[in-house]
Amino acid sequence: MKKIGMGLVGPGFVAGHHIDAVRRLGDVDVVAIAGSSQQSAEKKAREYKVDRAYGDYKALIADPDIQVIHNTTPNHLHLPVTLAVLQAGKHVISDKPLALNAEEGRKLRDAAVAAKVAHVVTFNYRGNPLVQQARGMVARGETGPLSFVRGYYLQDWMSDPNVYSWRSDPAKGGATSALGDIGSHWCDLAEHVAGAKIVSVLADLATVIPVRYSSGASAEAFVGTSGGNRQPMQVNAEDLASVLLRFDNGARGCFSVGQVLPGHKNDLELEVNGRALSLKWRQEEQNELWIGRRDQPNLNLAKDPSLVCRDVLPYVHLPGGHQESWADAFRNLLRDAYQWIREDGRPEAKPAPLPTFEDGYRSTCLVETMLRSHAAGGRWEQVQQ
Ligand code: SOE
């Protein structure tokens, strides 16, 4: 089988996980990476054992050995880099959020559809086997009609005021921080599992740490800080938010996000309550799905190929009791993406769970509606798309 040539632009925190995941697929060749300068690209290329390095992403896009480009740059570069990939007629995998705002998100969705290529946004929690199990149970009516969808996505890596990341800089991260970075994951997962769309929101946002201290370099996610000469930086974007939700199937919901909550590492939880039963999944205990009932004992369904539904089996790689993890779910998402790429991105060949630029655009609309709701003093706002 001829290998597919892959190139990556933006070798920061998540880039190594993209490279690791595609290497594990076996039929993808990591051809090159592009960074902000030739020197930094070469350093990263050595680290990731990639042969070619480009200091200019346009040169990487023009490389004839590359058919698919992963965009893992900070948010403000999503639009120019991804548009250039689409203009070159190449397949594209973009990190979330798809763009800085809904206007940019729409541009990218339209350009992707017009380019007739595969376009994927990394809402990677969809790749977890028990997420797919929960989605199937809701879709088959096992939960009964949903009345409530709730949860949270909490982290602590921004609790230290010495963490100043591009996410806090509106020019690079956009007007939002926690909602765009991790609220986008939660809402995508909630809609994906519930099989329903959020139609209106009421949001309350807060900036717990309004002044951060920058060393000049953008802090990587989850990496601790060290001393040095630091400049105070005013931060206006939210690092904490709570949102009430209404869904198009009549369900109500709510979720909170925060990145300044000590002890919460990557604590994403989603619970759906149907009239017949409830389901709860937590990212940090991702090998179990809680099933809650009123008239029978509650139980924890283990991620075990002999216990999950048949259509979930491609997402499970190890027997029960053998824990699978974030990286395995990430690889599942990219496996689906490359399956679509092998089909040349034909819309009818897209694997059903795979998130596209349509989902990425939708997410930018949801976050924008939440910002609007908060700015209006905490008012119900309809999602416009
Ligand atoms: C940082 O908050 C981050 O890396 C997110 O950007 C990812 O999308 C999430 O999966 C883990 O946390």
Boltz pocket constraint, residues with backbone or C-beta under 6 A from the ligand:
constraints:
  - pocket:
      binder: B
      contacts: [[A, 96], [A, 122], [A, 155], [A, 181], [A, 182], [A, 185], [A, 221], [A, 266]]
      max_distance: 6.0
